[in-house]
Amino acid sequence: MTRIGNSDLDVFPLCLGGNVFGWTADRDASFAVLDAFVDGGGDFIDTADSYSAWVPGNQGGESETIIGEWLASRKPQKVVVATKVSQHPEFTGLSGSNIRRAAEASLARLGVDVIDLYYAHFDDATVPLEETVAAFGQLVSDGLVRHIAVSNYSAERIREWEEITTRLGVARPVAVQPHYNLVHRNVVEETIIPVAEEFGLGLVPYYSLASGFLTGKYRSTDAGGQGSPRAAGAAKYATEAGLRIIDALEEIGAAHGASIAATSLAWLRAQPTVVAPIASARTVEQVPDLLAGARLELTAVEVETLNRVSEWSPARG
């Protein structure tokens, strides 16, 4: 178990992404994935109020609704649920009134009395940051949210958020959620990790497997023709430099009897301030690799080998 920043939340060091629930995984498949994750020791689930508004016929909130129905059906003893605000079609932005209404809507869909971890999903430059910080702080004071966090924020804005919390005397963020993986390192390592270390924030990275590229499934620039909604995103990494990373992951994983995906997640867990990488699964068959990635411990030499081979990765520089 790992602690999320300066909070009182101890979680399994792998977070199950709920972005696929109501998108590429229907209700039954989502229930099966959630069951397998929790049966395997997992207890940390990430979603957002906007998942999956991009799907034709969806309105947003489908993932939260499925998770809420699963929670009501299974009644798990200890599960930490994180969700986010700012991108739902009906609750766009981070004005104080919108944050409150969106949080109440998320609570209703999830069927819970309190949100364990509530993220500002994307920065909203149209609203004074003080207004946003105050609204999040009020949710904590009112008992609707246990802890707050930020996602996709720059280091400068995180630092500004922290300064405002001190001035207002409200709850501080405990986590930050950046796009971070072996093929997307530089911005996080150069700017976000230092500010996380400064303020005691835990990193909960998304796109941990680079849209599936870091599973080793897409080893050709023709990956985009494989039909998966995520394949086109993975294909851009299938360069000579990207495939060297896959080869190194395969070799290191083989020494542990572990998959490429599990090895990639283990590398991410070994990085400073990282609490739990987020990874999603459409099917039950994909869950064991994620769980294995939470338990695999790489040696310092193996971590350094992956650091070196990914230094000039496609998204770096």
C-alpha positions in Angstrom: 0.0 0.0 0.0 1.1 3.6 -0.7 0.0 6.9 0.8 -1.5 9.6 -1.5 0.7 12.6 -0.7 -0.1 14.1 2.7 -3.5 12.5 2.9 -4.8 9.7 5.1 -5.5 7.6 2.0 -3.5 4.4 1.7 -4.0 2.7 -1.7 -2.9 -0.2 -3.8 -0.1 1.1 -6.0 -2.1 0.7 -9.2 -5.2 2.8 -10.0 -7.8 1.3 -12.3 -8.8 3.8 -15.0 -12.6 4.1 -15.5 -12.4 6.0 -18.8 -13.4 2.8 -20.7 -16.5 2.1 -18.7 -19.5 3.1 -20.9 -17.2 3.4 -23.9 -15.2 0.3 -24.9 -16.5 -1.7 -21.9 -20.3 -2.0 -21.4 -21.9 -2.4 -18.0 -21.4 -6.1 -17.7 -17.8 -6.0 -18.9 -17.1 -3.1 -16.5 -18.5 -5.0 -13.6 -16.3 -8.0 -14.4 -13.2 -5.8 -14.7 -14.0 -4.1 -11.4 -14.6 -7.5 -9.7 -11.3 -8.9 -11.0 -9.4 -5.8 -9.9 -10.7 -5.8 -6.4 -10.4 -9.6 -6.1 -6.8 -9.2 -7.0 -6.1 -6.7 -4.3 -6.9 -3.4 -6.0 -8.8 -0.7 -4.2 -8.2 2.6 -6.1 -10.5 3.6 -9.0 -10.2 6.8 -11.2 -12.9 8.3 -13.3 -14.3 11.7 -14.3 -17.7 13.3 -14.7 -17.1 13.7 -18.4 -16.4 10.0 -19.1 -17.6 9.2 -21.7 -19.3 12.2 -23.3 -17.3 11.7 -26.5 -19.2 8.5 -27.4 -22.2 9.1 -29.7 -25.4 8.8 -27.7 -23.6 9.4 -24.3 -24.1 12.5 -22.2 -21.2 12.2 -19.8 -21.3 10.6 -16.4 -21.7 7.0 -17.8 -18.5 5.8 -16.1 -19.5 7.3 -12.7 -23.0 5.7 -13.1 -21.5 2.2 -13.8 -19.1 2.5 -10.9 -21.9 3.7 -8.6 -24.1 0.7 -9.6 -21.1 -1.6 -9.0 -20.5 -0.1 -5.6 -24.2 -0.5 -4.7 -24.2 -4.1 -5.9 -20.9 -5.3 -4.4 -20.6 -3.1 -1.4 -16.8 -3.4 -1.2 -15.3 -2.8 2.2 -12.6 -0.4 1.2 -12.4 1.3 -2.2 -11.0 4.8 -2.9 -12.8 6.5 -5.8 -11.4 9.6 -7.5 -13.4 11.7 -9.9 -12.9 15.0 -11.7 -14.7 18.2 -12.6 -14.6 20.7 -15.5 -15.2 18.8 -18.7 -18.8 17.5 -18.4 -21.0 19.1 -21.1 -23.5 20.3 -18.4 -20.8 21.3 -15.9 -18.0 22.9 -17.9 -15.3 25.0 -16.2 -14.2 25.7 -12.7 -16.4 28.5 -11.4 -17.4 28.1 -7.8 -21.1 27.4 -8.5 -20.3 24.9 -11.3 -17.9 23.0 -9.0 -20.6 22.6 -6.4 -23.2 21.5 -8.8 -20.9 19.1 -10.6 -19.8 17.6 -7.3 -23.4 17.0 -6.2 -24.1 15.4 -9.6 -21.1 13.1 -9.2 -22.1 12.1 -5.7 -25.6 11.2 -7.0 -24.2 9.1 -9.9 -21.6 7.3 -7.7 -24.2 6.8 -4.9 -21.8 7.9 -2.2 -21.9 10.5 0.6 -18.4 11.7 0.0 -15.9 11.8 -2.9 -12.6 10.4 -1.7 -10.4 12.4 -4.1 -11.8 15.2 -6.3 -9.7 16.6 -9.1 -9.8 19.9 -11.0 -9.6 18.1 -14.4 -8.2 20.9 -16.5 -7.1 24.4 -15.6 -9.7 27.1 -16.3 -8.0 30.4 -17.1 -11.4 32.1 -17.4 -12.1 31.9 -13.7 -9.9 33.5 -11.0 -8.0 30.7 -9.4 -8.9 32.0 -5.9 -12.6 31.3 -6.7 -11.8 27.7 -7.8 -9.6 27.0 -4.8 -12.2 28.4 -2.4 -14.9 26.3 -3.9 -12.9 23.1 -3.6 -12.0 24.1 0.0 -15.7 24.6 0.8 -16.5 21.1 -0.5 -14.0 19.6 2.0 -15.3 21.8 4.8 -18.9 20.7 4.0 -17.9 17.0 4.1 -18.7 16.3 0.4 -15.1 15.7 -0.6 -12.4 14.0 1.5 -9.3 15.3 -0.4 -8.7 17.5 -3.4 -6.2 17.2 -6.3 -5.3 18.7 -9.6 -5.0 17.2 -13.1 -3.2 18.7 -16.2 -2.0 21.7 -14.3 1.3 23.4 -14.9 3.9 23.6 -12.1 3.3 27.4 -12.0 -0.4 27.0 -11.5 0.1 24.3 -8.8 2.4 26.6 -6.9 -0.2 29.4 -7.2 -2.9 27.1 -6.0 -0.8 26.2 -2.9 -0.1 29.9 -2.2 -3.9 30.6 -2.3 -4.7 27.7 0.1 -2.3 29.2 2.6 -3.9 32.7 2.3 -7.5 31.3 2.5 -6.8 28.7 5.1 -8.5 25.9 3.1 -7.6 22.3 2.3 -4.5 21.8 0.2 -4.2 19.4 -2.8 -2.8 16.0 -2.0 -2.2 14.7 -5.5 -1.5 15.7 -9.1 -2.4 13.7 -12.2 -0.1 14.3 -15.2 0.4 12.6 -18.5 3.5 10.5 -17.7 5.0 7.3 -19.0 8.2 6.0 -20.6 7.6 7.8 -23.9 6.3 11.0 -22.3 8.7 12.1 -19.6 10.3 15.5 -20.0 7.7 18.0 -18.9 6.7 15.9 -15.8 10.3 15.2 -14.7 11.5 18.7 -15.3 8.6 20.7 -13.8 5.9 18.6 -12.1 7.9 16.2 -10.0 9.9 19.1 -8.4 6.7 20.9 -7.4 5.2 17.6 -6.1 8.3 17.1 -3.9 8.1 20.7 -2.7 4.5 20.4 -1.5 4.2 16.7 -0.7 1.9 15.8 -3.5 1.5 12.3 -4.8 1.7 11.6 -8.5 -1.1 9.5 -10.1 -0.1 9.4 -13.7 -2.5 8.8 -16.6 -1.7 7.3 -20.0 0.7 5.1 -18.1 0.8 2.6 -21.0 0.8 5.3 -23.7 -2.6 4.3 -25.2 -1.5 0.7 -25.2 1.9 1.2 -26.9 3.8 0.2 -23.7 2.0 -3.2 -23.7 4.1 -4.2 -26.7 1.0 -4.8 -28.8 1.8 -2.1 -31.4 5.2 -2.8 -32.8 4.5 -1.3 -36.2 3.7 2.1 -37.6 0.6 0.4 -39.1 -0.8 0.1 -35.6 -3.5 2.6 -36.5 -5.0 0.1 -38.8 -5.7 -2.4 -36.1 -9.2 -1.1 -35.4 -8.9 -0.2 -31.7 -10.1 3.3 -30.7 -6.7 3.6 -29.0 -4.5 2.1 -31.7 -4.0 5.4 -33.6 -2.8 7.0 -30.4 -0.3 4.2 -29.9 0.9 4.1 -33.5 2.7 7.5 -33.2 5.2 5.9 -30.7 6.1 3.0 -33.0 9.3 4.7 -34.2 12.8 3.2 -34.1 13.3 5.0 -30.7 10.0 3.8 -29.3 10.6 0.2 -30.3 13.9 0.2 -28.6 12.0 1.0 -25.4 9.7 -2.0 -26.0 12.7 -4.3 -26.6 14.3 -3.2 -23.3 11.0 -3.7 -21.5 10.7 -7.1 -23.0 14.2 -8.1 -22.0 13.9 -6.8 -18.4 10.4 -8.3 -18.0 11.6 -11.7 -19.1 14.1 -11.8 -16.3 11.2 -11.4 -13.9 8.7 -13.5 -15.8 6.7 -10.3 -16.3 5.0 -8.8 -19.3 6.0 -5.6 -21.1 3.0 -3.8 -19.6 3.8 -4.9 -16.1 7.4 -3.9 -16.5 6.4 -0.5 -17.8 4.1 0.1 -14.9 6.9 -1.0 -12.5 9.3 1.6 -14.0 6.7 4.3 -13.5 6.1 3.3 -9.8 9.8 3.6 -9.2 9.8 7.3 -10.1 9.9 10.0 -7.4 6.5 10.9 -5.8 4.6 8.4 -7.9 1.9 6.8 -5.9 -0.1 4.7 -8.4 -0.1 4.7 -12.2 -3.5 4.7 -13.8 -4.2 2.0 -16.3 -7.5 0.8 -17.7 -8.8 -2.6 -18.8 -11.6 -3.4 -21.3 -11.6 -7.1 -20.4 -11.0 -9.3 -17.4 -8.0 -10.9 -19.3 -6.2 -7.5 -19.2 -6.4 -7.1 -15.4 -3.7 -9.6 -14.2 -0.9 -7.6 -16.1 -2.0 -4.4 -14.3 -2.0 -6.1 -10.9 1.4 -7.6 -11.6 2.7 -4.1 -12.5 1.8 -3.0 -9.0 3.9 -5.8 -7.4 6.9 -6.0 -9.6 10.0 -4.4 -8.2 12.8 -3.5 -10.6 16.4 -3.3 -9.6 18.2 0.1 -9.7 20.2 -1.1 -12.7 17.0 -2.1 -14.6 15.4 1.3 -13.8 18.5 3.1 -15.0 18.5 1.0 -18.2 15.0 2.1 -19.0 15.8 5.7 -18.1 18.6 5.6 -20.6 16.8 3.9 -23.4 13.8 6.3 -23.1 15.9 9.4 -22.8 15.3 10.2 -26.5 11.9 8.8 -26.8 9.4 10.2 -29.4 7.7 12.6 -27.0 10.9 13.8 -25.3 13.1 16.8 -26.2 
